[in-house]
Amino acid sequence: MKMFIEATEKAAGTGIRAALRNYLEHIYADYCESSDGETFRNRFAEGLEFKMGKKYVKVIHSGSAHSFIVNVHDDPKFKFGDILKPANWASPAKNFARGNIFEGNFGGIRWMGA
């Protein structure tokens, strides 16, 4: 997880850096509650990554879209930092936000997805 956080910090702007770290740590902590083995925990952490896009940050775990985070301030429906469930690999479901990374409101976000 440490390598991932360092890579994320290089790619992300300073305003979103700490919020992404907290969100990642929330996902990892949720996984740790249901996993006993250190090997499994390390493998899970290594599978987490973010891809910065123009409009969204895509959270990926082991090749699957976990969630999307709104990465623009001018979205007509969502706030900057809102967490969205994936509709598919490439785009989020735009029905409602599941939480917001800046407010620390992770709602029902689990390690399995938003």
N, C-alpha and C positions, 0 to 999 in steps of 0.2 A: 504494500500500500504506500510506503514511503516513496518509492520510485515514481509511482503514479502521481502522487501529490506534487512532487517536484516538477514533473513534466507538465502538469496542469497549470502550475504557477507560472511557468514560462510562456504558455500559450494564452492564458487568461489575462484580462485587464485587472488592475489592482482593486477595483471596486467589487469585483465578483469573486476574487481569490479566496477569501476567508469563508464566504458563504458556500462555495463549492466544496471546500475542505470539510465544513461542518456537515453538509449533505452526504458526502462520501462516508464520513465517519458514522453517521446515523445508519446508513445502509449496512455498513460493516458490523456495527454493534448489534443490529437486528439479526444478522446472520449468526453472530457468535452466541446469541441466546438459544439458538436451535441446533448448534453444532458443538460437539465436545472435542474433536480432534484438531490439534494445531496444524497438521498437514492440510486438512480441509479448509481451515481458516486462511492459511497462507495462499492456497490455490484460489480461493474465492477472491481475496484481495488482489492477487495478480491478474485476475480476469476483469477487474473493473477499469473502465477508461472513459474519458470524455472526448468528444469530437466537437470542436467549436465551429459553428456555422454562422451564417449571416444573421439569421433570425432566431435560431435555437441552438442550445447546447444539447447534444445527444449524449445520454448516459448509456453506456454499453456494458453488459456483463457477458463474458464468454461468447461474443459474437451475436448476442440478441439485444434488441433495444429494450432498455429498462425503463427509461423515462426521458422526457424532453423538458428543458428549462428555457423559458422565454428570455431571449438575449437582446431585446430591443426595447426602447422606451416608448415607441410610437405605435404599438399594437393596439388596434381598436377595441379589442375585447379583454385582453389580459395585461397584467402588470409585469414589469421587469422582475424576473426571478420566479415567476409562477411555475409550478411543477405540473406538467401535463402527462397524461397516460399516452403510450404509443398507440396509434391506430394501426400502424404497420412499421416496417423497418425504417422507412424514410420520412414519415410524418406523424405528428401528434394528433390525438383526438382533441377536438376543439370544443367539446361540450362544456366543460368547467375545469377549473384549476383544482388540483389535489392538495395544494399547499403553496408555500412560498419560501424559498431558501433564505431570503433576507430577514424574514420575520421569525425564522426558526420553527415555522409551522409546517411540519412534515405530514400532518394529517394521518392518513392510513397507509403511508408509504412503508412498504416492507421490503425485505431483501429480494423478494420475488418480482417486484415491480410496483408501479404506481397504481 
